[in-house]
Amino acid sequence: MATPEHLTDYATVLAANWDLLYPHRTTVERGFNRLEHWHGVANRYDKDTITYFGGVLLASTITTHRPRK
């Protein structure tokens, strides 16, 4: 069974750039974890796409610009 070309290319690029991408993995995971504290975003209460996207932008802006302890 042949694998699709786009999957093979993605795997090749990922393997070649793994050392560059892996250190940023925890940063991205921590960002998603901070967004999960906003229950409206985590549970997707807003069914409209624009409203949900606005909530994501608001939550990410506030968590990014809030002072650290």
All heavy atoms as TSV, in Angstrom:
chain	resi	resn	atom	element	x	y	z
A	1	MET	N	N	0.835	-1.184	0.000
A	1	MET	CA	C	0.000	0.000	0.000
A	1	MET	C	C	0.882	1.249	0.000
A	1	MET	O	O	1.768	1.401	0.828
A	1	MET	CB	C	-0.882	-0.011	1.238
A	1	MET	CG	C	-1.826	1.128	1.311
A	1	MET	SD	S	-2.969	0.811	2.671
A	1	MET	CE	C	-3.277	2.458	3.142
A	2	ALA	N	N	0.647	2.110	-0.940
A	2	ALA	CA	C	1.458	3.314	-1.076
A	2	ALA	C	C	0.920	4.416	-0.164
A	2	ALA	O	O	-0.282	4.575	0.004
A	2	ALA	CB	C	1.441	3.783	-2.523
A	3	THR	N	N	1.835	5.171	0.429
A	3	THR	CA	C	1.421	6.302	1.255
A	3	THR	C	C	1.242	7.523	0.372
A	3	THR	O	O	1.969	7.701	-0.614
A	3	THR	CB	C	2.461	6.614	2.337
A	3	THR	OG1	O	3.715	6.853	1.709
A	3	THR	CG2	C	2.597	5.466	3.315
A	4	PRO	N	N	0.291	8.383	0.694
A	4	PRO	CA	C	0.107	9.597	-0.093
A	4	PRO	C	C	1.351	10.482	-0.034
A	4	PRO	O	O	2.054	10.526	0.976
A	4	PRO	CB	C	-1.079	10.289	0.583
A	4	PRO	CG	C	-1.748	9.235	1.378
A	4	PRO	CD	C	-0.701	8.231	1.725
A	5	GLU	N	N	1.612	11.174	-1.124
A	5	GLU	CA	C	2.818	11.994	-1.212
A	5	GLU	C	C	2.860	13.102	-0.173
A	5	GLU	O	O	3.897	13.395	0.396
A	5	GLU	CB	C	2.929	12.611	-2.610
A	5	GLU	CG	C	3.796	11.812	-3.522
A	5	GLU	CD	C	3.994	12.519	-4.836
A	5	GLU	OE1	O	4.321	13.713	-4.826
A	5	GLU	OE2	O	3.812	11.867	-5.863
A	6	HIS	N	N	1.712	13.753	0.083
A	6	HIS	CA	C	1.728	14.881	1.009
A	6	HIS	C	C	2.064	14.436	2.427
A	6	HIS	O	O	2.686	15.175	3.182
A	6	HIS	CB	C	0.414	15.658	0.975
A	6	HIS	CG	C	-0.759	14.901	1.499
A	6	HIS	ND1	N	-1.440	13.985	0.733
A	6	HIS	CD2	C	-1.351	14.908	2.712
A	6	HIS	CE1	C	-2.418	13.463	1.452
A	6	HIS	NE2	N	-2.391	14.005	2.662
A	7	LEU	N	N	1.705	13.214	2.806
A	7	LEU	CA	C	2.071	12.722	4.135
A	7	LEU	C	C	3.561	12.414	4.205
A	7	LEU	O	O	4.210	12.685	5.211
A	7	LEU	CB	C	1.253	11.488	4.490
A	7	LEU	CG	C	-0.234	11.709	4.717
A	7	LEU	CD1	C	-0.923	10.384	4.997
A	7	LEU	CD2	C	-0.469	12.683	5.853
A	8	THR	N	N	4.089	11.859	3.149
A	8	THR	CA	C	5.515	11.563	3.111
A	8	THR	C	C	6.319	12.853	3.159
A	8	THR	O	O	7.317	12.940	3.872
A	8	THR	CB	C	5.855	10.768	1.834
A	8	THR	OG1	O	4.993	9.643	1.750
A	8	THR	CG2	C	7.283	10.320	1.850
A	9	ASP	N	N	5.897	13.864	2.425
A	9	ASP	CA	C	6.615	15.135	2.424
A	9	ASP	C	C	6.559	15.796	3.793
A	9	ASP	O	O	7.545	16.349	4.270
A	9	ASP	CB	C	6.035	16.075	1.373
A	9	ASP	CG	C	6.302	15.586	-0.039
A	9	ASP	OD1	O	7.229	14.772	-0.207
A	9	ASP	OD2	O	5.581	16.003	-0.951
A	10	TYR	N	N	5.396	15.736	4.458
A	10	TYR	CA	C	5.264	16.333	5.786
A	10	TYR	C	C	6.184	15.626	6.774
A	10	TYR	O	O	6.858	16.267	7.580
A	10	TYR	CB	C	3.814	16.252	6.260
A	10	TYR	CG	C	3.613	16.757	7.651
A	10	TYR	CD1	C	3.632	18.129	7.907
A	10	TYR	CD2	C	3.419	15.889	8.710
A	10	TYR	CE1	C	3.463	18.606	9.187
A	10	TYR	CE2	C	3.250	16.359	9.992
A	10	TYR	CZ	C	3.266	17.719	10.232
A	10	TYR	OH	O	3.104	18.190	11.497
A	11	ALA	N	N	6.233	14.316	6.711
A	11	ALA	CA	C	7.099	13.554	7.611
A	11	ALA	C	C	8.570	13.876	7.358
A	11	ALA	O	O	9.364	13.982	8.298
A	11	ALA	CB	C	6.838	12.066	7.451
A	12	THR	N	N	8.935	14.069	6.117
A	12	THR	CA	C	10.315	14.404	5.777
A	12	THR	C	C	10.687	15.779	6.306
A	12	THR	O	O	11.755	15.960	6.898
A	12	THR	CB	C	10.515	14.369	4.247
A	12	THR	OG1	O	10.116	13.088	3.768
A	12	THR	CG2	C	11.957	14.631	3.880
A	13	VAL	N	N	9.792	16.742	6.124
A	13	VAL	CA	C	10.054	18.101	6.609
A	13	VAL	C	C	10.109	18.122	8.131
A	13	VAL	O	O	10.968	18.768	8.732
A	13	VAL	CB	C	8.970	19.080	6.089
A	13	VAL	CG1	C	9.074	20.420	6.766
A	13	VAL	CG2	C	9.099	19.233	4.580
A	14	LEU	N	N	9.203	17.401	8.773
A	14	LEU	CA	C	9.190	17.345	10.231
A	14	LEU	C	C	10.466	16.713	10.766
A	14	LEU	O	O	11.061	17.218	11.719
A	14	LEU	CB	C	7.973	16.566	10.726
A	14	LEU	CG	C	7.772	16.508	12.224
A	14	LEU	CD1	C	7.539	17.905	12.772
A	14	LEU	CD2	C	6.603	15.615	12.563
A	15	ALA	N	N	10.905	15.637	10.150
A	15	ALA	CA	C	12.129	14.972	10.597
A	15	ALA	C	C	13.349	15.865	10.398
A	15	ALA	O	O	14.253	15.902	11.234
A	15	ALA	CB	C	12.305	13.655	9.851
A	16	ALA	N	N	13.366	16.619	9.313
A	16	ALA	CA	C	14.508	17.475	9.023
A	16	ALA	C	C	14.569	18.680	9.975
A	16	ALA	O	O	15.650	19.150	10.312
A	16	ALA	CB	C	14.438	17.965	7.579
A	17	ASN	N	N	13.412	19.167	10.417
A	17	ASN	CA	C	13.370	20.367	11.260
A	17	ASN	C	C	13.008	20.067	12.710
A	17	ASN	O	O	12.613	20.960	13.446
A	17	ASN	CB	C	12.363	21.359	10.683
A	17	ASN	CG	C	12.793	21.854	9.326
A	17	ASN	OD1	O	13.960	22.135	9.110
A	17	ASN	ND2	N	11.858	21.946	8.412
A	18	TRP	N	N	13.123	18.824	13.124
A	18	TRP	CA	C	12.697	18.440	14.473
A	18	TRP	C	C	13.443	19.221	15.545
A	18	TRP	O	O	12.875	19.652	16.537
A	18	TRP	CB	C	12.892	16.948	14.670
A	18	TRP	CG	C	12.396	16.485	16.001
A	18	TRP	CD1	C	13.147	16.158	17.066
A	18	TRP	CD2	C	11.038	16.336	16.388
A	18	TRP	NE1	N	12.329	15.798	18.110
A	18	TRP	CE2	C	11.034	15.897	17.719
A	18	TRP	CE3	C	9.813	16.532	15.749
A	18	TRP	CZ2	C	9.868	15.649	18.419
A	18	TRP	CZ3	C	8.659	16.285	16.454
A	18	TRP	CH2	C	8.689	15.850	17.768
A	19	ASP	N	N	14.750	19.440	15.364
A	19	ASP	CA	C	15.533	20.163	16.365
A	19	ASP	C	C	15.092	21.614	16.488
A	19	ASP	O	O	15.236	22.221	17.551
A	19	ASP	CB	C	17.026	20.110	16.013
A	19	ASP	CG	C	17.596	18.702	16.159
A	19	ASP	OD1	O	17.013	17.916	16.938
A	19	ASP	OD2	O	18.600	18.400	15.506
A	20	LEU	N	N	14.565	22.175	15.404
A	20	LEU	CA	C	14.082	23.555	15.452
A	20	LEU	C	C	12.684	23.657	16.048
A	20	LEU	O	O	12.350	24.632	16.724
A	20	LEU	CB	C	14.069	24.156	14.047
A	20	LEU	CG	C	15.416	24.290	13.350
A	20	LEU	CD1	C	15.210	24.720	11.912
A	20	LEU	CD2	C	16.284	25.275	14.094
A	21	LEU	N	N	11.840	22.652	15.804
A	21	LEU	CA	C	10.442	22.708	16.228
A	21	LEU	C	C	10.221	22.227	17.652
A	21	LEU	O	O	9.358	22.746	18.352
A	21	LEU	CB	C	9.579	21.873	15.279
A	21	LEU	CG	C	9.518	22.350	13.838
A	21	LEU	CD1	C	8.751	21.345	13.002
A	21	LEU	CD2	C	8.863	23.706	13.766
A	22	TYR	N	N	10.963	21.255	18.113
A	22	TYR	CA	C	10.674	20.633	19.401
A	22	TYR	C	C	10.791	21.582	20.594
A	22	TYR	O	O	9.962	21.513	21.494
A	22	TYR	CB	C	11.557	19.406	19.610
A	22	TYR	CG	C	11.130	18.619	20.823
A	22	TYR	CD1	C	10.025	17.784	20.761
A	22	TYR	CD2	C	11.804	18.738	22.032
A	22	TYR	CE1	C	9.601	17.072	21.864
A	22	TYR	CE2	C	11.388	18.034	23.145
A	22	TYR	CZ	C	10.293	17.206	23.054
A	22	TYR	OH	O	9.869	16.514	24.150
A	23	PRO	N	N	11.777	22.477	20.653
A	23	PRO	CA	C	11.857	23.370	21.816
A	23	PRO	C	C	10.629	24.270	21.972
A	23	PRO	O	O	10.318	24.702	23.082
A	23	PRO	CB	C	13.101	24.212	21.553
A	23	PRO	CG	C	13.916	23.411	20.628
A	23	PRO	CD	C	12.945	22.641	19.788
A	24	HIS	N	N	9.911	24.555	20.895
A	24	HIS	CA	C	8.737	25.431	20.960
A	24	HIS	C	C	7.463	24.665	21.281
A	24	HIS	O	O	6.413	25.257	21.471
A	24	HIS	CB	C	8.577	26.174	19.636
A	24	HIS	CG	C	9.781	26.983	19.297
A	24	HIS	ND1	N	10.144	28.104	19.994
A	24	HIS	CD2	C	10.729	26.805	18.348
A	24	HIS	CE1	C	11.257	28.593	19.483
A	24	HIS	NE2	N	11.636	27.830	18.485
A	25	ARG	N	N	7.556	23.350	21.364
A	25	ARG	CA	C	6.375	22.524	21.613
A	25	ARG	C	C	5.757	22.826	22.972
A	25	ARG	O	O	4.542	22.973	23.090
A	25	ARG	CB	C	6.782	21.058	21.533
A	25	ARG	CG	C	5.657	20.103	21.774
A	25	ARG	CD	C	6.134	18.677	21.571
A	25	ARG	NE	N	5.152	17.792	22.166
A	25	ARG	CZ	C	5.432	16.862	23.047
A	25	ARG	NH1	N	6.665	16.672	23.428
A	25	ARG	NH2	N	4.491	16.111	23.544
A	26	THR	N	N	6.568	22.958	24.006
A	26	THR	CA	C	6.029	23.225	25.339
A	26	THR	C	C	5.416	24.613	25.417
A	26	THR	O	O	4.438	24.807	26.136
A	26	THR	CB	C	7.108	23.072	26.418
A	26	THR	OG1	O	8.195	23.924	26.107
A	26	THR	CG2	C	7.592	21.639	26.506
A	27	THR	N	N	5.968	25.564	24.687
A	27	THR	CA	C	5.403	26.915	24.668
A	27	THR	C	C	3.998	26.897	24.102
A	27	THR	O	O	3.078	27.517	24.652
A	27	THR	CB	C	6.300	27.850	23.834
A	27	THR	OG1	O	7.627	27.790	24.341
A	27	THR	CG2	C	5.794	29.268	23.871
A	28	VAL	N	N	3.800	26.174	23.027
A	28	VAL	CA	C	2.483	26.074	22.404
A	28	VAL	C	C	1.515	25.334	23.323
A	28	VAL	O	O	0.371	25.750	23.508
A	28	VAL	CB	C	2.586	25.373	21.032
A	28	VAL	CG1	C	1.223	25.092	20.452
A	28	VAL	CG2	C	3.416	26.215	20.076
A	29	GLU	N	N	1.978	24.247	23.947
A	29	GLU	CA	C	1.120	23.496	24.860
A	29	GLU	C	C	0.699	24.350	26.055
A	29	GLU	O	O	-0.454	24.291	26.490
A	29	GLU	CB	C	1.839	22.240	25.349
A	29	GLU	CG	C	1.905	21.162	24.308
A	29	GLU	CD	C	2.608	19.922	24.822
A	29	GLU	OE1	O	2.947	19.860	26.030
A	29	GLU	OE2	O	2.823	19.004	24.018
A	30	ARG	N	N	1.616	25.147	26.602
A	30	ARG	CA	C	1.264	26.017	27.731
A	30	ARG	C	C	0.255	27.076	27.310
A	30	ARG	O	O	-0.637	27.439	28.074
A	30	ARG	CB	C	2.515	26.669	28.312
A	30	ARG	CG	C	3.238	25.742	29.263
A	30	ARG	CD	C	4.390	26.437	29.941
A	30	ARG	NE	N	5.574	26.170	29.132
A	30	ARG	CZ	C	6.483	27.063	28.803
A	30	ARG	NH1	N	6.387	28.301	29.210
A	30	ARG	NH2	N	7.516	26.737	28.061
A	31	GLY	N	N	0.372	27.559	26.089
A	31	GLY	CA	C	-0.600	28.533	25.592
A	31	GLY	C	C	-1.999	27.941	25.492
A	31	GLY	O	O	-2.985	28.578	25.880
A	32	PHE	N	N	-2.093	26.719	24.988
A	32	PHE	CA	C	-3.396	26.055	24.915
A	32	PHE	C	C	-3.950	25.763	26.304
A	32	PHE	O	O	-5.151	25.869	26.546
A	32	PHE	CB	C	-3.314	24.761	24.103
A	32	PHE	CG	C	-3.341	24.990	22.626
A	32	PHE	CD1	C	-2.271	24.623	21.834
A	32	PHE	CD2	C	-4.442	25.580	22.024
A	32	PHE	CE1	C	-2.295	24.842	20.465
A	32	PHE	CE2	C	-4.477	25.808	20.655
A	32	PHE	CZ	C	-3.399	25.431	19.883
A	33	ASN	N	N	-3.080	25.415	27.245
A	33	ASN	CA	C	-3.537	25.163	28.608
A	33	ASN	C	C	-4.083	26.428	29.256
A	33	ASN	O	O	-5.051	26.380	30.012
A	33	ASN	CB	C	-2.414	24.569	29.453
A	33	ASN	CG	C	-2.118	23.141	29.086
A	33	ASN	OD1	O	-2.972	22.448	28.556
A	33	ASN	ND2	N	-0.907	22.705	29.348
A	34	ARG	N	N	-3.471	27.575	28.971
A	34	ARG	CA	C	-3.994	28.833	29.506
A	34	ARG	C	C	-5.359	29.156	28.910
A	34	ARG	O	O	-6.240	29.675	29.587
A	34	ARG	CB	C	-3.024	29.973	29.213
A	34	ARG	CG	C	-1.828	29.959	30.099
A	34	ARG	CD	C	-1.009	31.223	29.923
A	34	ARG	NE	N	0.319	30.991	30.441
A	34	ARG	CZ	C	1.423	30.991	29.719
A	34	ARG	NH1	N	1.359	31.220	28.424
A	34	ARG	NH2	N	2.581	30.759	30.272
A	35	LEU	N	N	-5.543	28.851	27.640
A	35	LEU	CA	C	-6.838	29.094	27.005
A	35	LEU	C	C	-7.921	28.189	27.579
A	35	LEU	O	O	-9.089	28.566	27.613
A	35	LEU	CB	C	-6.744	28.868	25.494
A	35	LEU	CG	C	-6.283	30.047	24.666
A	35	LEU	CD1	C	-6.219	29.653	23.199
A	35	LEU	CD2	C	-7.169	31.242	24.853
A	36	GLU	N	N	-7.544	27.003	28.024
A	36	GLU	CA	C	-8.525	26.076	28.575
A	36	GLU	C	C	-9.114	26.578	29.888
A	36	GLU	O	O	-10.164	26.116	30.308
A	36	GLU	CB	C	-7.909	24.692	28.770
A	36	GLU	CG	C	-7.705	23.961	27.458
A	36	GLU	CD	C	-7.053	22.614	27.633
A	36	GLU	OE1	O	-6.739	22.234	28.779
A	36	GLU	OE2	O	-6.847	21.936	26.613
A	37	HIS	N	N	-8.441	27.522	30.561
A	37	HIS	CA	C	-8.991	28.099	31.788
A	37	HIS	C	C	-10.188	28.988	31.494
A	37	HIS	O	O	-10.962	29.292	32.398
A	37	HIS	CB	C	-7.921	28.881	32.552
A	37	HIS	CG	C	-6.890	27.986	33.170
A	37	HIS	ND1	N	-7.129	27.251	34.298
A	37	HIS	CD2	C	-5.633	27.684	32.797
A	37	HIS	CE1	C	-6.066	26.554	34.604
A	37	HIS	NE2	N	-5.134	26.793	33.700
A	38	TRP	N	N	-10.326	29.419	30.269
A	38	TRP	CA	C	-11.507	30.178	29.849
A	38	TRP	C	C	-12.559	29.145	29.448
A	38	TRP	O	O	-12.494	28.552	28.378
A	38	TRP	CB	C	-11.163	31.081	28.666
A	38	TRP	CG	C	-10.304	32.233	29.049
A	38	TRP	CD1	C	-9.004	32.197	29.433
A	38	TRP	CD2	C	-10.703	33.595	29.107
A	38	TRP	NE1	N	-8.557	33.443	29.710
A	38	TRP	CE2	C	-9.576	34.331	29.520
A	38	TRP	CE3	C	-11.898	34.257	28.839
A	38	TRP	CZ2	C	-9.628	35.700	29.675
A	38	TRP	CZ3	C	-11.923	35.622	28.989
A	38	TRP	CH2	C	-10.812	36.324	29.405
A	39	HIS	N	N	-13.524	28.926	30.311
A	39	HIS	CA	C	-14.479	27.833	30.100
A	39	HIS	C	C	-15.321	28.018	28.839
A	39	HIS	O	O	-15.713	27.052	28.214
A	39	HIS	CB	C	-15.374	27.678	31.330
A	39	HIS	CG	C	-14.595	27.290	32.541
A	39	HIS	ND1	N	-14.038	26.049	32.682
A	39	HIS	CD2	C	-14.235	27.988	33.635
A	39	HIS	CE1	C	-13.391	25.992	33.825
A	39	HIS	NE2	N	-13.492	27.159	34.434
A	40	GLY	N	N	-15.607	29.257	28.467
A	40	GLY	CA	C	-16.369	29.483	27.248
A	40	GLY	C	C	-15.616	29.023	26.014
A	40	GLY	O	O	-16.199	28.533	25.048
A	41	VAL	N	N	-14.295	29.174	26.048
A	41	VAL	CA	C	-13.470	28.728	24.927
A	41	VAL	C	C	-13.287	27.213	24.979
A	41	VAL	O	O	-13.402	26.525	23.967
A	41	VAL	CB	C	-12.100	29.450	24.945
A	41	VAL	CG1	C	-11.168	28.885	23.899
A	41	VAL	CG2	C	-12.294	30.944	24.737
A	42	ALA	N	N	-13.032	26.684	26.170
A	42	ALA	CA	C	-12.770	25.248	26.301
A	42	ALA	C	C	-14.010	24.412	25.971
A	42	ALA	O	O	-13.905	23.360	25.354
A	42	ALA	CB	C	-12.295	24.941	27.712
A	43	ASN	N	N	-15.184	24.889	26.369
A	43	ASN	CA	C	-16.411	24.126	26.146
A	43	ASN	C	C	-17.134	24.509	24.874
A	43	ASN	O	O	-18.135	23.894	24.527
A	43	ASN	CB	C	-17.360	24.301	27.323
A	43	ASN	CG	C	-16.772	23.725	28.576
A	43	ASN	OD1	O	-16.025	22.768	28.528
A	43	ASN	ND2	N	-17.104	24.322	29.695
A	44	ARG	N	N	-16.635	25.550	24.193
A	44	ARG	CA	C	-17.215	26.040	22.938
A	44	ARG	C	C	-18.701	26.350	23.108
A	44	ARG	O	O	-19.559	25.818	22.416
A	44	ARG	CB	C	-16.997	25.035	21.809
A	44	ARG	CG	C	-17.399	25.568	20.456
A	44	ARG	CD	C	-16.488	25.114	19.364
A	44	ARG	NE	N	-17.016	25.316	18.039
A	44	ARG	CZ	C	-17.068	26.480	17.414
A	44	ARG	NH1	N	-16.650	27.548	18.002
A	44	ARG	NH2	N	-17.559	26.566	16.207
A	45	TYR	N	N	-18.990	27.249	24.078
A	45	TYR	CA	C	-20.366	27.669	24.302
A	45	TYR	C	C	-20.911	28.472	23.124
A	45	TYR	O	O	-22.081	28.395	22.798
A	45	TYR	CB	C	-20.480	28.522	25.568
A	45	TYR	CG	C	-20.312	27.744	26.842
A	45	TYR	CD1	C	-19.500	28.205	27.856
A	45	TYR	CD2	C	-20.974	26.538	27.028
A	45	TYR	CE1	C	-19.354	27.494	29.025
A	45	TYR	CE2	C	-20.829	25.817	28.187
A	45	TYR	CZ	C	-20.018	26.303	29.192
A	45	TYR	OH	O	-19.876	25.598	30.335
A	46	ASP	N	N	-20.052	29.274	22.495
A	46	ASP	CA	C	-20.485	30.079	21.356
A	46	ASP	C	C	-20.526	29.198	20.115
A	46	ASP	O	O	-19.513	28.672	19.679
A	46	ASP	CB	C	-19.530	31.245	21.114
A	46	ASP	CG	C	-19.483	32.197	22.282
A	46	ASP	OD1	O	-20.554	32.438	22.858
A	46	ASP	OD2	O	-18.388	32.682	22.609
A	47	LYS	N	N	-21.688	29.043	19.550
A	47	LYS	CA	C	-21.838	28.172	18.389
A	47	LYS	C	C	-21.497	28.892	17.089
A	47	LYS	O	O	-21.167	28.268	16.092
A	47	LYS	CB	C	-23.259	27.611	18.303
A	47	LYS	CG	C	-23.640	26.790	19.506
A	47	LYS	CD	C	-22.693	25.619	19.688
A	47	LYS	CE	C	-23.047	24.835	20.933
A	47	LYS	NZ	N	-22.014	23.904	21.314
A	48	ASP	N	N	-21.569	30.221	17.098
A	48	ASP	CA	C	-21.242	30.991	15.903
A	48	ASP	C	C	-19.721	31.116	15.792
A	48	ASP	O	O	-19.030	31.398	16.775
A	48	ASP	CB	C	-21.893	32.376	15.995
A	48	ASP	CG	C	-21.809	33.137	14.704
A	48	ASP	OD1	O	-21.685	32.493	13.647
A	48	ASP	OD2	O	-21.873	34.382	14.750
A	49	THR	N	N	-19.184	30.907	14.618
A	49	THR	CA	C	-17.741	30.908	14.415
A	49	THR	C	C	-17.110	32.247	14.753
A	49	THR	O	O	-16.066	32.301	15.413
A	49	THR	CB	C	-17.414	30.541	12.949
A	49	THR	OG1	O	-18.050	29.310	12.635
A	49	THR	CG2	C	-15.924	30.412	12.742
A	50	ILE	N	N	-17.717	33.335	14.329
A	50	ILE	CA	C	-17.154	34.661	14.570
A	50	ILE	C	C	-17.139	34.978	16.063
A	50	ILE	O	O	-16.154	35.511	16.586
A	50	ILE	CB	C	-17.933	35.729	13.777
A	50	ILE	CG1	C	-17.715	35.508	12.285
A	50	ILE	CG2	C	-17.509	37.125	14.181
A	50	ILE	CD1	C	-18.544	36.396	11.404
A	51	THR	N	N	-18.196	34.628	16.764
A	51	THR	CA	C	-18.256	34.878	18.198
A	51	THR	C	C	-17.220	34.036	18.935
A	51	THR	O	O	-16.549	34.515	19.858
A	51	THR	CB	C	-19.667	34.564	18.733
A	51	THR	OG1	O	-20.623	35.227	17.922
A	51	THR	CG2	C	-19.828	35.002	20.156
A	52	TYR	N	N	-17.079	32.782	18.546
A	52	TYR	CA	C	-16.085	31.905	19.168
A	52	TYR	C	C	-14.676	32.427	18.919
A	52	TYR	O	O	-13.843	32.482	19.833
A	52	TYR	CB	C	-16.224	30.483	18.634
A	52	TYR	CG	C	-15.213	29.528	19.210
A	52	TYR	CD1	C	-15.317	29.090	20.523
A	52	TYR	CD2	C	-14.152	29.071	18.445
A	52	TYR	CE1	C	-14.383	28.218	21.057
A	52	TYR	CE2	C	-13.226	28.206	18.973
A	52	TYR	CZ	C	-13.340	27.775	20.272
A	52	TYR	OH	O	-12.410	26.923	20.792
A	53	PHE	N	N	-14.399	32.839	17.684
A	53	PHE	CA	C	-13.079	33.369	17.348
A	53	PHE	C	C	-12.796	34.644	18.131
A	53	PHE	O	O	-11.673	34.866	18.589
A	53	PHE	CB	C	-12.980	33.620	15.842
A	53	PHE	CG	C	-11.613	34.023	15.396
A	53	PHE	CD1	C	-10.538	33.160	15.530
A	53	PHE	CD2	C	-11.396	35.255	14.828
A	53	PHE	CE1	C	-9.275	33.530	15.116
A	53	PHE	CE2	C	-10.139	35.635	14.402
A	53	PHE	CZ	C	-9.069	34.770	14.550
A	54	GLY	N	N	-13.819	35.473	18.318
A	54	GLY	CA	C	-13.656	36.671	19.139
A	54	GLY	C	C	-13.318	36.327	20.577
A	54	GLY	O	O	-12.488	36.993	21.212
A	55	GLY	N	N	-13.956	35.286	21.116
A	55	GLY	CA	C	-13.640	34.840	22.474
A	55	GLY	C	C	-12.222	34.317	22.589
A	55	GLY	O	O	-11.530	34.571	23.583
A	56	VAL	N	N	-11.768	33.593	21.574
A	56	VAL	CA	C	-10.394	33.093	21.569
A	56	VAL	C	C	-9.405	34.250	21.520
A	56	VAL	O	O	-8.412	34.269	22.249
A	56	VAL	CB	C	-10.168	32.120	20.385
A	56	VAL	CG1	C	-8.698	31.791	20.221
A	56	VAL	CG2	C	-10.968	30.861	20.570
A	57	LEU	N	N	-9.688	35.242	20.678
A	57	LEU	CA	C	-8.805	36.402	20.599
A	57	LEU	C	C	-8.773	37.183	21.900
A	57	LEU	O	O	-7.712	37.610	22.360
A	57	LEU	CB	C	-9.236	37.324	19.450
A	57	LEU	CG	C	-8.957	36.818	18.048
A	57	LEU	CD1	C	-9.497	37.803	17.024
A	57	LEU	CD2	C	-7.483	36.603	17.838
A	58	LEU	N	N	-9.939	37.374	22.506
A	58	LEU	CA	C	-10.003	38.087	23.779
A	58	LEU	C	C	-9.239	37.341	24.866
A	58	LEU	O	O	-8.428	37.928	25.594
A	58	LEU	CB	C	-11.457	38.285	24.205
A	58	LEU	CG	C	-11.669	38.948	25.556
A	58	LEU	CD1	C	-11.192	40.395	25.514
A	58	LEU	CD2	C	-13.130	38.881	25.946
A	59	ALA	N	N	-9.460	36.037	24.966
A	59	ALA	CA	C	-8.782	35.242	25.992
A	59	ALA	C	C	-7.268	35.230	25.782
A	59	ALA	O	O	-6.500	35.390	26.733
A	59	ALA	CB	C	-9.324	33.821	25.984
A	60	SER	N	N	-6.844	35.067	24.547
A	60	SER	CA	C	-5.400	35.025	24.287
A	60	SER	C	C	-4.748	36.388	24.502
A	60	SER	O	O	-3.631	36.472	24.998
A	60	SER	CB	C	-5.119	34.503	22.885
A	60	SER	OG	O	-5.701	35.346	21.923
A	61	THR	N	N	-5.460	37.464	24.175
A	61	THR	CA	C	-4.912	38.801	24.397
A	61	THR	C	C	-4.770	39.089	25.885
A	61	THR	O	O	-3.740	39.600	26.333
A	61	THR	CB	C	-5.815	39.870	23.746
A	61	THR	OG1	O	-5.919	39.587	22.354
A	61	THR	CG2	C	-5.245	41.252	23.937
A	62	ILE	N	N	-5.785	38.761	26.656
A	62	ILE	CA	C	-5.734	39.028	28.092
A	62	ILE	C	C	-4.668	38.168	28.774
A	62	ILE	O	O	-3.910	38.660	29.610
A	62	ILE	CB	C	-7.121	38.817	28.727
A	62	ILE	CG1	C	-8.050	39.939	28.273
A	62	ILE	CG2	C	-7.033	38.773	30.246
A	62	ILE	CD1	C	-9.475	39.789	28.725
A	63	THR	N	N	-4.577	36.886	28.419
A	63	THR	CA	C	-3.571	36.038	29.060
A	63	THR	C	C	-2.161	36.405	28.628
A	63	THR	O	O	-1.214	36.230	29.395
A	63	THR	CB	C	-3.821	34.551	28.774
A	63	THR	OG1	O	-3.855	34.345	27.364
A	63	THR	CG2	C	-5.104	34.083	29.400
A	64	THR	N	N	-2.000	36.941	27.426
A	64	THR	CA	C	-0.675	37.345	26.965
A	64	THR	C	C	-0.202	38.614	27.642
A	64	THR	O	O	0.966	38.730	28.023
A	64	THR	CB	C	-0.679	37.551	25.436
A	64	THR	OG1	O	-1.103	36.352	24.809
A	64	THR	CG2	C	0.690	37.915	24.934
A	65	HIS	N	N	-1.104	39.577	27.847
A	65	HIS	CA	C	-0.703	40.886	28.362
A	65	HIS	C	C	-0.879	41.057	29.857
A	65	HIS	O	O	-0.634	42.133	30.377
A	65	HIS	CB	C	-1.483	41.984	27.626
A	65	HIS	CG	C	-1.129	42.056	26.174
A	65	HIS	ND1	N	0.153	42.292	25.722
A	65	HIS	CD2	C	-1.859	41.876	25.060
A	65	HIS	CE1	C	0.162	42.273	24.414
A	65	HIS	NE2	N	-1.049	42.019	23.981
A	66	ARG	N	N	-1.313	40.029	30.551
A	66	ARG	CA	C	-1.492	40.174	31.979
A	66	ARG	C	C	-0.134	40.054	32.666
A	66	ARG	O	O	0.741	39.310	32.223
A	66	ARG	CB	C	-2.500	39.153	32.444
A	66	ARG	CG	C	-2.034	38.147	33.376
A	66	ARG	CD	C	-3.100	37.193	33.764
A	66	ARG	NE	N	-2.455	35.910	33.651
A	66	ARG	CZ	C	-3.012	34.774	33.786
A	66	ARG	NH1	N	-4.284	34.669	33.979
A	66	ARG	NH2	N	-2.315	33.672	33.687
A	67	PRO	N	N	0.041	40.798	33.750
A	67	PRO	CA	C	1.353	40.759	34.441
A	67	PRO	C	C	1.610	39.389	35.071
A	67	PRO	O	O	0.700	38.748	35.589
A	67	PRO	CB	C	1.234	41.828	35.519
A	67	PRO	CG	C	-0.172	42.266	35.543
A	67	PRO	CD	C	-0.872	41.722	34.336
A	68	ARG	N	N	2.841	38.956	34.998
A	68	ARG	CA	C	3.242	37.668	35.571
A	68	ARG	C	C	3.572	37.840	37.047
A	68	ARG	O	O	4.001	38.896	37.476
A	68	ARG	CB	C	4.478	37.117	34.858
A	68	ARG	CG	C	4.296	36.995	33.372
A	68	ARG	CD	C	3.641	35.694	33.037
A	68	ARG	NE	N	3.527	35.621	31.589
A	68	ARG	CZ	C	2.515	35.090	30.988
A	68	ARG	NH1	N	1.534	34.597	31.683
A	68	ARG	NH2	N	2.452	35.045	29.686
A	69	LYS	N	N	3.417	36.776	37.812
A	69	LYS	CA	C	3.731	36.816	39.248
A	69	LYS	C	C	5.206	36.599	39.468
A	69	LYS	O	O	5.893	35.966	38.806
A	69	LYS	CB	C	2.944	35.733	39.985
A	69	LYS	CG	C	1.490	36.016	39.984
A	69	LYS	CD	C	0.761	34.939	40.753
A	69	LYS	CE	C	-0.728	35.228	40.742
A	69	LYS	NZ	N	-1.478	34.240	41.472
